[in-house]
Amino acid sequence: ISLIGQRNLESSSDVVIRTIHQILQRGWIVCLEHVYREANDVADPLSNNAKTRELGYHFFNEPPEKS
C-alpha cells in the first residue's frame, strides 16, 4: 500500500501502516507475526480499554479483564 502523495486526512490505520513501512526500511531484522484477536489474551483487552481512557500514561498492576 502506497501512502505517498495522498493529501487526504489519514486514518489511524494509515499511520500505523506507514510507520511499519518506515521501520522495515531501517535495515533491521524484523519479524512480523499475525495473532488473532481471540488468541491474544492481553493486547485485545488493553486496546479495548484504551478506547475509554484519556490520552496519557497509564500503569496497570495487572492486565485488564476480558470484556
ZADO-25398 format. One line per field, with one value per atom (N, C-alpha, C): x, y, z; residue number from 1; atom name; residue in one letter. Coordinates in pm, whole numbers, always signed. Each point is the difference from the previous one (the first is absolute). Example, Ala and Ser with C-alpha at 12.3 -4.5 7.8 and 13.67 -1.06 7.14 Angstrom:
<rs>
x = (+1319	-89	+90	-35	+82	-77)
y = (-569	+119	+120	+105	+119	+109)
z = (+780	+0	+0	-72	+6	+73)
k = (1	1	1	2	2	2)
a = (N	CA	C	N	CA	C)
r = (A	A	A	S	S	S)
</rs>
This chain:
<rs>
x = (+86	-86	+90	-22	+80	-80	+55	-67	+65	+104	+73	-87	-8	-74	-145	-49	-137	-7	-96	-14	-125	-75	-120	+40	-96	+25	+24	+103	+36	-78	-38	-63	+111	-36	+102	+67	-75	+61	+102	-23	+98	+130	-11	+118	+77	-72	+66	+71	-65	+61	+124	-7	+116	+115	-31	+103	+67	-79	+57	+91	-44	+80	+133	-2	+122	+94	-53	+81	+66	-76	+54	+112	+1	+103	+129	+6	+118	+112	-20	+104	+10	-98	-2	-51	+28	-62	-132	-109	-133	-85	-72	-91	-140	-93	-138	-82	-86	-83	-142	-96	-140	-51	-66	-62	-147	-88	-143	-42	-91	-50	-42	-69	-50	+113	+116	+113	+92	-22	+89	-67	+26	-71	+37	+108	+41	-23	+46	-6	-142	-87	-137	-73	+3	-63	+67	+133	+67	-47	-12	-43	-145	-86	-138	-8	+86	+5	+43	+90	+53	-107	-104	-106	-75	-1	-79	+87	+131	+90	+45	+37	+57	+142	+44	+135	+99	+102	+100	+60	+81	+69	-88	-19	-79	+80	+5	+73	-99	+20	-86	+82	-50	+63	-29	-116	-42	-70	+4	-70	-150	-70	-146	-69	-116	-80	-56	-22	-66	-143	-50	-138	-93)
y = (-117	+117	+123	+86	+121	+118	+68	+117	+130	-12	+117	+77	+130	+85	+20	-70	+19	+123	+84	+122	-2	-109	-11	-17	+25	-27	-149	-34	-140	-65	-124	-76	-54	-47	-54	-123	-78	-118	+43	+111	+52	+36	+63	+40	-123	-102	-123	-68	-10	-65	+76	+132	+80	-16	-3	-17	-137	-104	-134	+0	+60	+8	+70	+109	+73	-85	-75	-87	-108	-59	-107	+50	+128	+56	+34	-16	+38	-102	-112	-100	-90	+7	-86	-137	-99	-131	+4	-8	+16	-120	-54	-111	+46	-4	+36	-128	-8	-118	+43	-53	+32	-93	+57	-78	+40	-98	+30	+58	+92	+69	-97	-107	-95	-72	-10	-71	+91	+129	+95	+49	-67	+26	+131	+64	+124	+122	-4	+120	+41	-95	+36	+72	-52	+77	+136	+9	+129	+100	-45	+92	+42	-92	+37	+97	-20	+88	+141	+8	+130	+88	-62	+76	+91	-35	+76	+84	-3	+76	+127	+98	+123	-28	+79	-12	+29	-81	+20	-131	+5	-116	-68	-130	-78	-122	-27	-115	-103	-125	-109	-97	-37	-106	-136	-11	-123	+41	-86	+35	+10	+81	+12	-134	-16	-121	-1	-120	-12	+49	+67	+47	-100)
z = (+0	+0	+0	-93	-8	+53	+96	+57	-47	-81	-46	-98	+17	-90	+39	+99	+43	+90	-25	+78	+86	-4	+83	+146	+88	+141	+16	+76	+15	+113	-21	+108	+89	+118	+89	-61	-79	-63	-106	-70	-96	+70	+115	+76	+46	+47	+45	-115	-115	-117	-43	-4	-40	+99	+129	+102	-12	-22	-20	-121	-108	-122	+26	+75	+33	+86	+95	+85	-85	-92	-83	-92	-33	-88	+75	+129	+79	-5	-66	-9	+122	+88	+116	-41	+81	-20	+77	-74	+59	-38	+96	-25	+40	-95	+27	+8	+100	+16	+35	-72	+27	+109	+98	+107	+1	-13	+1	+134	-6	+119	+109	-38	+97	+74	-63	+61	+79	-9	+67	+127	+110	+125	+69	-40	+67	-88	-124	-85	-34	-26	-36	+114	+124	+108	+23	-18	+16	-106	-124	-105	+20	+44	+29	+117	+100	+116	-40	-96	-42	-65	-54	-67	+97	+128	+98	+94	-18	+87	-68	+81	-54	-48	-97	-52	+113	+11	+104	+44	+102	+54	+103	-14	+95	+42	+127	+54	+51	-36	+45	+84	+115	+79	-60	-66	-67	-130	-101	-124	+24	-79	+15	-27	+61	-20	-142	-53	-131	+14	-106	+5	-61)
k = (1	1	1	2	2	2	3	3	3	4	4	4	5	5	5	6	6	6	7	7	7	8	8	8	9	9	9	10	10	10	11	11	11	12	12	12	13	13	13	14	14	14	15	15	15	16	16	16	17	17	17	18	18	18	19	19	19	20	20	20	21	21	21	22	22	22	23	23	23	24	24	24	25	25	25	26	26	26	27	27	27	28	28	28	29	29	29	30	30	30	31	31	31	32	32	32	33	33	33	34	34	34	35	35	35	36	36	36	37	37	37	38	38	38	39	39	39	40	40	40	41	41	41	42	42	42	43	43	43	44	44	44	45	45	45	46	46	46	47	47	47	48	48	48	49	49	49	50	50	50	51	51	51	52	52	52	53	53	53	54	54	54	55	55	55	56	56	56	57	57	57	58	58	58	59	59	59	60	60	60	61	61	61	62	62	62	63	63	63	64	64	64	65	65	65	66	66	66	67	67	67)
a = (N	CA	C	N	CA	C	N	CA	C	N	CA	C	N	CA	C	N	CA	C	N	CA	C	N	CA	C	N	CA	C	N	CA	C	N	CA	C	N	CA	C	N	CA	C	N	CA	C	N	CA	C	N	CA	C	N	CA	C	N	CA	C	N	CA	C	N	CA	C	N	CA	C	N	CA	C	N	CA	C	N	CA	C	N	CA	C	N	CA	C	N	CA	C	N	CA	C	N	CA	C	N	CA	C	N	CA	C	N	CA	C	N	CA	C	N	CA	C	N	CA	C	N	CA	C	N	CA	C	N	CA	C	N	CA	C	N	CA	C	N	CA	C	N	CA	C	N	CA	C	N	CA	C	N	CA	C	N	CA	C	N	CA	C	N	CA	C	N	CA	C	N	CA	C	N	CA	C	N	CA	C	N	CA	C	N	CA	C	N	CA	C	N	CA	C	N	CA	C	N	CA	C	N	CA	C	N	CA	C	N	CA	C	N	CA	C	N	CA	C	N	CA	C	N	CA	C	N	CA	C	N	CA	C)
r = (I	I	I	S	S	S	L	L	L	I	I	I	G	G	G	Q	Q	Q	R	R	R	N	N	N	L	L	L	E	E	E	S	S	S	S	S	S	S	S	S	D	D	D	V	V	V	V	V	V	I	I	I	R	R	R	T	T	T	I	I	I	H	H	H	Q	Q	Q	I	I	I	L	L	L	Q	Q	Q	R	R	R	G	G	G	W	W	W	I	I	I	V	V	V	C	C	C	L	L	L	E	E	E	H	H	H	V	V	V	Y	Y	Y	R	R	R	E	E	E	A	A	A	N	N	N	D	D	D	V	V	V	A	A	A	D	D	D	P	P	P	L	L	L	S	S	S	N	N	N	N	N	N	A	A	A	K	K	K	T	T	T	R	R	R	E	E	E	L	L	L	G	G	G	Y	Y	Y	H	H	H	F	F	F	F	F	F	N	N	N	E	E	E	P	P	P	P	P	P	E	E	E	K	K	K	S	S	S)
</rs>
